[in-house]
Amino acid sequence: MSKKKSVSFVPFANEADVIGIGDLMLENRIDRITISGDVDLTADVPGLAHARRLHAMLGEIVAALEARESSGELPAQLPPPVVKTIENPFA
């Protein structure tokens, strides 16, 4: 089994980073982390590897949020995102 190159993912640092764990995707944003898809945490070696990676990523996200909270930078709640509606160019 080949080792994958380590990918840097600093939570809330940019609008570009995406990490995949199985078919689960963690998308980095400045104000949120979007988690979508799925991953099977099977009772075998690959399942343990996925579980450890997910645990590590969630730990980093929690640590980043806690750091913002302790510095007073964590808002009580974010406003909803601005959604723009455009005309269908194919209609």
Rosetta blueprint (number, residue, H / E / L):
1 M L
2 S L
3 K L
4 K L
5 K L
6 S L
7 V L
8 S L
9 F L
10 V L
11 P L
12 F L
13 A L
14 N L
15 E L
16 A L
17 D L
18 V E
19 I E
20 G E
21 I E
22 G L
23 D E
24 L E
25 M E
26 L E
27 E E
28 N E
29 R L
30 I L
31 D L
32 R L
33 I E
34 T E
35 I E
36 S E
37 G E
38 D E
39 V L
40 D L
41 L L
42 T L
43 A L
44 D L
45 V H
46 P H
47 G H
48 L H
49 A H
50 H H
51 A H
52 R H
53 R H
54 L H
55 H H
56 A H
57 M H
58 L H
59 G H
60 E H
61 I H
62 V H
63 A H
64 A H
65 L H
66 E H
67 A H
68 R H
69 E H
70 S H
71 S L
72 G L
73 E L
74 L L
75 P L
76 A L
77 Q L
78 L L
79 P L
80 P L
81 P L
82 V L
83 V L
84 K L
85 T L
86 I L
87 E L
88 N L
89 P L
90 F L
91 A L
